[in-house]
């Protein structure tokens, strides 16, 4: 006898055994109990959430001769007939029957009275695969079917259905199952077959199932075939091709600390143990997502759908690292995930990606530059004492010397202005502050003292004009990346504050030099009307 998959052996036969969809089963129970079922239903949701199972239970409940609280009794003649293949409960795979002729055959069958049951039920799975003409042919019958006909449409992509179809049905959206639901069902199924599995292994299966009960039972079936009735967490890792959680935590620490050797050693152990690099990259990306959410939201057990112990471990690891570093690592891993399917040497791609995360100093994109700036800002900086002359503010006058000069015998009264007044004029800052180039040089010198990385981005920028209370600074052609860094709000605020200290109420504008070729083209178009500053 052929082996029957677990998800087929233990498919629920009543509404109360459908887990995680109480918001749907409650409504259906009331409709059956009041004998007021709808003529058409639309079941939407991701795979393995119970759409087809609920449709079959609903078909039996509609035809049950004596339903109990809305549930099919399972004892009457109709219930026993519905459990077998029956000509009155017709299941159609729309992915294989997409044309208008297939729909016309359904419409023709709907005109006939049931052979044995009280209603004819048409369950059309993956209904979004029907063609436009097929949907148009179905419209009228779906809106006003014969009294003995009920349509149940199931789909994973309701957005592909025409609005005219959706409006003619009662729509029910099936939710993804959380880890608690999947664990409960797994325990029950494993107990029924006389098998045991470690809790960590069941959690791995529940996480890999991604909210689908059918996927979870299929993975459990694989584990039973692989190692028999006693299943350890290591067996589940081997079946899934996943990496142990301890390895992921150790690898994440090595990456965030910038330890390339430890990182590459971990990758080598993954490859030697025969793990899939695609699965490994997905697991590592999910791990960094958990760290990022934990760093951002704190306790987010519900969002991560994991145990409180696991959440506490994520919080402990995320606490020691900066959010920008975790975000940068996750962005690089996402890029690697999309490139892995086409890259001929996956190990090389994974290794170079992890090295780039460990050493953003070797990367020249904007995200890496921001990460490098954040790292430098955290480093302790040695502040050199300023010369005494720099401590003199423009508003503080310099005192005249108290001792008379010995080199001259002329009395002071013969001088038109006192010597101390002459010296005050020599250091008066107002002429300096009115010169754009000198003012900008003073601003850059102060920025160099406060933030070395920002000064490097501003080093080749020059002041072009000082009009009124606005200083315009121009970046040369080819310096767009430095311009973007300096225009970032956190960096622009530093430069603006320094300028205000030098010249109160003075604004700052950053521009990029227009290439000469573009200027010449504009001059050809506008002639003398164009003025380039």
JOHU-V86822 format. One record per helix or strand of 3 or more residues. SS is the DSSP state (helix for helix, strand for strand). FROM is the first residue (numbers start at 1). TO is the last residue. Records with the same first field share a line. If there is no record, write none. Layout:
SS=FROM-TO ; FROM-TO
This chain:
helix=6-9 ; 15-17 ; 22-33 ; 51-63 ; 77-82 ; 100-110 ; 127-129 ; 132-143 ; 158-160 ; 163-166 ; 179-192 ; 199-209 ; 213-227 ; 233-240 ; 245-257 ; 260-272 ; 277-297 ; 301-304 ; 308-319 ; 323-340 ; 346-358 ; 360-362 ; 366-378 ; 388-391 ; 412-414 ; 419-426 ; 430-433 ; 436-450 ; 452-458 ; 480-487 ; 489-502 ; 516-529
strand=40-44 ; 89-93 ; 120-125 ; 149-155 ; 170-173 ; 462-467 ; 470-475 ; 507-512
